[in-house]
Amino acid sequence: MTAIDAGRRSFLKLAGCAIAASALRPAAVFAAPRFDLVLRGGLLLDGTGLAAYPADVGIIGDRIAAIGSISPEQGSRLLDVSGLHVCPGFIDIHSHSDGDILLHPRADNRVRQGITTELTGNCGRSAAPLTAAGANVVRRWYGKFGIEATWTGVGSFCDVLDNAGLSVNQALLAGQGTIRANAIGYADRGLSACEKAAVVRAVEEAMDEGAFGLSTGLEYTPGCYTPTDEIITMARVVGRYGGLYASHIRNEGTKLLEAVDEAIAIGRASGARVQISHLKASGRPNWSKQQAALRLIASARRDGVPVLADAYPYTAYSTTLTILLPTAALEGGTARLLRRLRDAAWREWIRREVEDRMARELGDYALVVIARVNTLANQAWVGWTVKDVADAWGVHPADAVLRLIEEERGSVSIIGHGMSPENVETVLRDPFVMLGSDASAMSGASRAPGGPHPRSYGAFARLLAFYVVERRALDLAEAVRKMTSMAADQIGLTDRGRIARGQKADVVVFDAARVKDMATFEQPRQYAVGIPHVLVNGVVVVEDGRHTGARPGRALRRA
């Protein structure tokens, strides 16, 4: 028996004690109704943080109708889940499925790890609204992947989602960067009074049409050009609607604490709930700031500011290679960036800025891995570090960065190994942090090297397998709460995130002894195991570990 196997058995023995104790509570007995589906014999984790207890779950249509002791003959269909845990469907509060869900409507990599609802439109970029000249850039980008982006507002985008037939539910944040680009493109300037009124109207329209809030991506263009007071003006609209303000903050390294302070200040001034996206202290020189960032959140909550954070269970992030460039180089969009790189003076200045950022935050080009490129010529570098590519080309790594950006017209995805394992565990354990994958819908399993960050296929299974079972950093019931009711409450989903009568029947059945993320950085396209059944809106989407082909997901609209 391996040490991990022994740990799992020990964990399950401890969990069993808690289950046995909770089983003493009386269970309701249902005699009359006939259910479309009964989950029988499971150990129920209701999503609120309470310990597991034995209970059957009866489902009628898309809702949970009964919890207790249900006779087998009362179900039109029976799923025997004896010895398995039954909990609410996992809610990914930080997803980037936006347009990808139209390419991969079955969302195999999401449902196979228990995700039943995604909140998209994060980091300031959303699929909607698309209006004016700025929308044409987005539509051309979608067109490259065969998506005809005919929608304009949040409402029409939700209609497109409903007509597409999805396996998971989709909720949307309106992206501040998308709205600003619609208004003035990627210009580095403040808005005029007329332009500010237009973006405020756009936020109002998005909220009226069903958006759950507003997101910012303040490390990216055009978010990085946006002053705090402009964001507050937009977030006040969200606050009036009782919505969520989610922020990829302005800096996750040297100025982490100032960036967290800004997010809190926006929440205090606007009245909106605040979500700090993928909270981290990136780069070894900044690891010591992690605890202070968590203290800022706790302090703000004591002062009445409703701020939480999300994080993913990995020590590496994923973003675009242009994140290493100074914001001045990115002003005006890709075409202007490429012109600047052809200018000797601009190129030398940009190169120095890349070197400076690497020294201050990442420290080593060998920690930055190429994850995706568009051209066949550079496909061979996927899975290689920037240092490896530079050595192969016989150039300095900073020059390799600029050459890759130039040849790929700004579109290079990277994985950066920048966080401390201790910090990641501390953040995930914090009571004010929930789980978010920072990934998107995909399909297909493969053992081919390179590709997306493993969080795309394994984030939610990893929290259970590694941080609950193996590390014992989290209690099982608390981990489930972070993935279910805590996220539902933060988003404003009143009918999901709990196993309770009247709630939507988004349900996950998992085996605590077997659940495991199989995706690795070397082979990231591998489905999680130990999650045999997943229901979305009362329909079985995963059965015995296989996708059934069912597509009962819906576009969720803020009431």
Secondary structure by P-SEA (a helix, b strand, c coil): ccaaaaaaaaaaaaaaaaaaaacccbbbbbcccccccccccccccccccccbbbbbbbbccccccccccccccccccccccccbbbbcccccccccccccccccccaaaaaaacccccccccccccccccccaaaaaaaaaaaaaccccccccaaaaaaaaaaacccbbbbbbbbaaaaaaaccccccccccaaaaaaaaaaaaaaaaacccbbbbcccccccccccaaaaaaaaaaaaaabbbbbbcccccccaaaaaaaaaaaaaaacccbbbbccccccccccccaaaaaaaaaaaaaaaccccccccccccbbbbccccccccccccccaaaaaaaaacaaaaaaaaaaaaaaaaacccccccccccccccccccccccccaaaaaaaacccaaaaaaaaaaaaccccccccccccaaaaaaaaacccbbbbccbbbbbbbbccccccccccccaaaaaacccccccccccaaaaaaaacaaaaaaaccccccccccccccbbbbbccccbbbcccccccccccccccbbbcccccccccccccccccccccccc
